[in-house]
């Protein structure tokens, strides 16, 4: 037995109590957590400052780690939005009556215990709790050491509310931030029903390769925008700037722009606004030649093969000229991560081809990839962006945190 076995067992037992917690009570608790988080914002921010003091400001993770009053307000609003959403539990997904009179129903139910491994993102702590609690799941949280003070302050607020509401505080447990805890969680068979890693490619690959329990891959986003021959220049410029500079440290941020060869002359205009944010451009030969006279030389670099397929999570972006939609799709197929891809075009044929040919969780036409987000999709919040095809794909909200079971009712029938 591992040192965390007793904790795993207590969370498993707590998860069973949620089956008897009705929707009204769940919503009441969520609203109470939102209120308490807002009331304790100063304490949470003080603990967050301790974490920030240990991280280099130049680290791309710094922005993810940083909490502000505005960000806490947004997180709290997300919790309240989740409370307003209909419960995913107990939905009848299908039903029929067999010739022998047996009545079958396919009913949505929680997974039970969801394990979450994530990096320096304290907002995830509240997002995961609210979504898991609303969907009837207990959660085991394994945050990174970079955000441990922030995470513990947040979980303390949640625990206080649960106890005030007469609920088992082990509905949510934050594990120690060390590597041994990760190893035990990856192998918590019989205690954890589903494991979700949320972070960079290295974390996701490690979890997938070492876990002995089911895993849903989320997070890693190598996102492209293809500016087509029939692309509107004003739309393209705004979309590229928003997708790249809105928040560079998130998985839906733009990493590579593909431009139709007939629109090479428009590359400087498409990059207009990027230099104010000091975006480094890794340009192929044709793009480099076009930008050399107009883009700051210290921000312009010759692209290599490694420039494509990189999730920069920084003020960096690659550009490549392509012959048309087919080459753009092939490039995305080779270097993309199945997260979010965009085409800017006024040609319905090109848009239709792109939507059908691109293999990604979210495919956009004339809209930036920055919209890949549970809140923007009307899900209240998200537990992550799934880049795989099994069970869930794209932003994972409440419905994706339920599975189903069959309920069979009869009157003494026997099988011959």
Residue pairs with C-beta under 8 A, 6 or more apart in sequence:
2 184
3 180
3 184
4 175
4 181
4 184
4 185
4 188
5 191
7 140
7 170
7 173
7 175
8 140
8 184
8 188
8 191
8 192
9 191
10 170
10 173
11 113
11 138
11 139
11 140
11 170
11 171
11 173
11 191
12 112
12 113
12 138
12 191
13 168
13 170
14 138
14 168
14 169
14 170
14 171
15 110
15 112
15 113
15 137
15 138
15 171
17 167
17 168
17 171
18 110
18 133
18 136
18 137
18 138
18 171
19 110
19 136
21 136
21 167
23 87
23 89
25 165
26 83
26 87
26 133
26 134
27 83
27 84
27 134
28 165
29 133
29 161
29 162
29 165
29 167
30 79
30 80
30 82
30 83
30 130
30 133
30 134
31 79
31 80
31 83
32 161
32 164
32 165
33 79
33 126
33 129
33 130
33 157
33 158
33 161
34 76
34 77
34 79
34 80
34 83
36 157
36 160
36 161
37 44
37 72
37 75
37 76
37 79
37 126
37 154
37 157
38 72
38 73
38 76
40 153
40 157
41 69
41 72
43 153
44 67
44 72
44 150
44 153
44 154
44 157
45 67
45 68
45 69
45 72
46 153
47 149
47 150
47 152
47 153
48 65
48 66
48 67
48 122
48 149
48 150
48 153
50 149
51 65
51 120
51 122
51 146
51 147
51 148
51 149
51 150
52 62
52 65
52 66
54 146
55 61
55 62
55 65
55 120
55 146
56 62
60 248
60 249
60 313
60 314
61 119
61 120
61 146
61 249
61 313
62 249
63 247
63 248
63 249
64 119
64 120
64 121
64 249
64 250
65 120
65 121
65 122
65 146
65 147
65 150
67 122
67 123
67 150
71 123
75 123
75 126
75 127
78 126
78 127
78 130
78 375
78 380
78 381
79 126
79 130
79 381
81 375
81 380
81 381
82 130
82 131
82 134
82 380
82 381
82 398
83 130
83 134
84 380
85 134
85 379
85 380
85 397
85 398
87 134
87 135
87 398
88 108
88 134
88 135
88 398
88 399
88 401
88 402
89 108
89 109
89 110
89 135
89 136
89 402
90 107
90 108
90 109
91 107
91 108
91 402
92 105
92 106
92 107
93 106
93 107
93 108
93 404
94 105
94 106
95 103
95 104
95 105
95 106
96 103
96 104
97 103
97 104
98 104
100 410
100 413
101 410
101 411
101 413
102 408
102 409
102 410
102 413
103 408
103 409
103 410
104 406
104 407
104 408
105 406
105 407
105 408
105 409
106 404
106 405
106 406
107 404
107 405
107 406
107 407
108 399
108 402
108 403
108 404
109 136
109 402
109 403
109 404
109 405
110 135
110 136
110 137
110 401
110 402
110 403
111 137
111 193
111 194
111 401
111 402
111 403
112 137
112 138
112 193
113 137
113 138
113 139
113 140
113 191
113 192
113 193
113 194
114 128
114 132
114 137
114 138
114 139
114 140
114 192
114 193
114 194
114 195
114 196
114 383
114 401
115 139
115 140
115 142
115 185
115 188
115 192
115 194
115 195
115 196
115 213
116 124
116 128
116 139
116 140
116 141
116 142
116 195
116 196
116 197
116 198
116 383
117 142
117 182
117 185
117 195
117 196
117 197
117 198
117 199
117 203
117 207
118 124
118 128
118 141
118 142
118 143
118 144
118 197
118 198
118 199
119 143
119 144
119 146
119 147
119 198
119 199
119 200
119 203
120 144
120 146
120 147
121 143
121 147
121 198
121 199
122 143
122 147
122 150
122 151
122 154
124 143
124 198
125 141
125 143
125 150
125 151
125 154
125 155
125 174
126 154
126 158
127 381
127 382
127 383
128 139
128 141
128 383
129 139
129 141
129 158
129 172
130 380
130 381
131 380
131 381
131 382
131 383
131 397
131 398
131 401
132 138
132 139
132 172
132 383
132 401
133 139
133 171
133 172
134 398
135 398
135 401
135 402
136 402
137 401
138 170
138 171
138 172
139 171
139 172
139 173
140 173
140 175
140 185
140 188
140 192
141 151
141 155
141 172
141 173
141 174
141 175
142 174
142 175
142 177
142 181
142 182
142 185
143 151
143 174
143 177
144 177
144 199
145 177
145 178
148 177
151 174
152 174
155 172
155 173
155 174
158 172
159 169
159 172
162 168
162 169
162 171
162 172
163 169
175 181
175 185
183 210
185 192
185 195
186 195
186 207
186 210
186 211
186 212
186 213
187 211
187 212
187 213
188 213
189 212
189 213
192 213
193 213
193 214
194 213
194 214
194 215
194 216
195 207
195 211
195 213
195 214
195 215
195 216
196 215
196 216
196 218
196 383
196 384
196 396
197 203
197 204
197 206
197 207
197 208
197 215
197 217
197 218
197 219
198 218
198 219
198 383
198 384
199 219
200 219
200 220
200 311
200 313
201 220
201 311
201 337
203 219
204 217
204 218
204 219
204 220
207 215
208 215
208 217
216 384
216 386
216 388
216 390
216 391
216 392
216 396
217 386
217 387
217 388
218 383
218 384
218 385
218 386
218 387
218 396
219 251
219 384
219 385
219 387
220 251
220 311
220 337
220 339
220 387
221 251
221 252
221 253
221 255
221 311
221 337
221 339
221 340
221 369
221 372
221 385
221 387
222 255
222 256
222 309
222 310
222 311
222 335
222 336
222 337
222 339
223 243
223 251
223 252
223 253
223 254
223 255
223 256
223 336
223 339
223 340
223 341
223 342
223 369
224 254
224 255
224 256
224 257
224 258
224 328
224 331
224 332
224 335
224 336
224 341
224 342
225 236
225 239
225 240
225 243
225 254
225 256
225 257
225 258
225 341
225 342
225 343
225 344
225 368
225 369
226 257
226 258
226 259
226 260
226 322
226 325
226 328
226 332
226 341
226 342
226 343
226 344
226 354
227 236
227 240
227 257
227 258
227 259
227 260
227 263
227 266
227 270
227 344
228 260
228 263
228 324
228 325
228 328
228 343
228 344
228 345
228 347
228 350
229 260
229 262
229 263
229 324
229 345
229 347
229 350
230 345
230 346
230 347
230 350
231 260
231 263
231 344
231 345
231 346
232 344
232 346
232 366
233 266
233 269
233 270
235 344
235 366
236 266
236 270
236 344
237 269
237 270
237 272
237 273
239 342
239 344
239 366
239 367
239 368
240 254
240 257
240 270
240 271
240 274
240 368
241 272
241 273
241 274
242 368
242 370
243 252
243 253
243 254
243 342
243 368
243 369
243 370
244 253
244 254
244 274
244 277
244 279
244 315
244 317
245 273
245 274
245 277
245 279
245 315
246 253
246 368
246 370
247 253
247 370
248 312
248 313
248 314
248 315
249 313
249 314
250 313
250 370
251 311
251 339
251 372
251 385
252 339
252 340
252 369
252 370
252 371
252 372
252 373
252 385
253 312
253 313
253 369
253 370
254 317
254 368
254 369
254 370
255 310
255 311
255 312
255 317
255 318
256 308
256 317
256 318
256 319
256 320
256 335
257 270
257 317
257 318
257 319
257 320
258 319
258 320
258 321
258 322
258 327
258 328
258 331
258 332
259 266
259 267
259 270
259 287
259 319
259 320
259 321
259 322
260 321
260 322
260 323
260 324
260 328
261 286
261 321
261 322
261 323
261 324
264 286
264 287
264 290
264 321
265 290
267 287
267 290
267 291
267 319
268 290
268 291
268 294
268 295
271 279
271 281
271 291
271 295
271 319
274 281
274 317
275 295
275 296
275 299
277 315
278 299
278 315
279 299
279 315
279 316
279 317
280 299
280 300
280 301
280 315
280 316
280 317
281 287
281 291
281 295
281 299
281 300
281 301
281 316
281 317
281 318
281 319
282 301
282 302
282 303
282 304
282 307
282 316
282 317
282 318
282 319
283 291
283 300
283 301
283 302
283 303
283 318
283 319
284 303
284 319
284 320
284 321
285 302
286 321
287 303
287 319
287 320
287 321
288 300
288 302
288 303
291 300
292 300
301 307
303 318
303 319
303 320
307 318
308 318
308 320
308 331
308 334
308 335
309 334
309 335
309 336
310 318
311 337
320 331
322 328
322 331
325 343
325 350
325 353
325 354
325 357
326 353
326 357
328 343
328 354
329 353
329 354
329 357
329 358
332 341
332 358
332 360
333 358
333 359
336 358
336 359
336 360
337 387
338 359
338 360
338 361
338 387
338 388
339 360
339 361
339 362
339 369
339 372
339 385
339 387
340 360
340 361
340 362
340 363
340 364
340 369
340 372
340 385
341 354
341 358
341 360
341 362
341 363
341 364
341 369
342 363
342 364
342 365
342 366
342 367
342 368
342 369
343 350
343 351
343 354
343 355
343 363
343 364
343 365
343 366
344 366
345 351
345 354
345 365
345 366
351 365
354 363
354 365
355 363
355 365
361 372
361 385
361 386
361 387
361 393
361 394
362 369
362 372
362 385
362 394
364 371
371 377
372 385
372 394
372 395
373 382
373 395
374 380
374 381
374 382
374 383
374 395
374 396
374 397
375 381
375 382
377 394
377 395
377 397
379 395
379 397
379 398
380 397
380 398
381 397
382 395
382 396
382 397
383 396
383 397
383 400
383 401
384 395
384 396
385 394
385 395
385 396
386 392
386 393
386 394
386 395
386 396
386 400
387 393
391 400
391 403
392 400
